[in-house]
Amino acid sequence: MTGQLLWDSDQPVQLAMLEVLVSRELVMVRALELCRLLNKLLLALNAYHLLA
């Protein structure tokens, strides 16, 4: 019974930690997408300069 009570009182903390991890993961994904976009832009610029 006490284990269940401990789990219940602990749950908001665990959920908050999970939310932090998920939001951090989302930030990493966004940063990765941004890097890919920047990479494409740089490749396009490079190709443009080679052709010009």
C-alpha positions as CSV (number, residue, x, y, z in Angstrom):
1,M,0.0,0.0,0.0
2,T,2.8,2.4,0.9
3,G,4.5,1.7,-2.4
4,Q,1.4,2.8,-4.3
5,L,1.2,6.0,-2.3
6,L,4.9,6.7,-2.9
7,W,4.3,6.1,-6.6
8,D,1.3,8.4,-6.7
9,S,3.2,11.2,-4.9
10,D,6.2,10.7,-7.2
11,Q,4.3,10.7,-10.4
12,P,4.0,14.5,-11.0
13,V,7.8,14.7,-10.7
14,Q,8.3,11.9,-13.1
15,L,5.8,13.4,-15.6
16,A,7.6,16.8,-15.4
17,M,10.9,15.1,-16.0
18,L,9.4,13.3,-19.0
19,E,8.0,16.5,-20.4
20,V,11.5,18.2,-20.1
21,L,13.0,15.2,-22.0
22,V,10.4,15.3,-24.7
23,S,10.7,19.1,-25.2
24,R,14.5,18.8,-25.3
25,E,14.1,16.1,-27.9
26,L,11.8,18.3,-30.0
27,V,14.3,21.1,-29.8
28,M,17.0,18.8,-31.0
29,V,14.8,17.7,-33.9
30,R,14.1,21.3,-34.9
31,A,17.8,22.1,-34.7
32,L,18.6,19.2,-36.9
33,E,15.9,20.2,-39.5
34,L,17.4,23.8,-39.4
35,C,20.9,22.4,-40.0
36,R,19.7,20.3,-42.9
37,L,17.9,23.3,-44.5
38,L,21.1,25.4,-44.0
39,N,23.1,22.7,-45.6
40,K,20.9,22.6,-48.6
41,L,21.1,26.3,-48.9
42,L,24.9,26.2,-48.7
43,L,25.0,23.5,-51.3
44,A,22.8,25.5,-53.7
45,L,24.9,28.6,-53.2
46,N,28.0,26.5,-53.9
47,A,26.6,25.1,-57.1
48,Y,25.5,28.6,-58.1
49,H,29.0,29.9,-57.6
50,L,30.5,27.0,-59.6
51,L,28.2,27.6,-62.5
52,A,28.6,31.4,-62.5
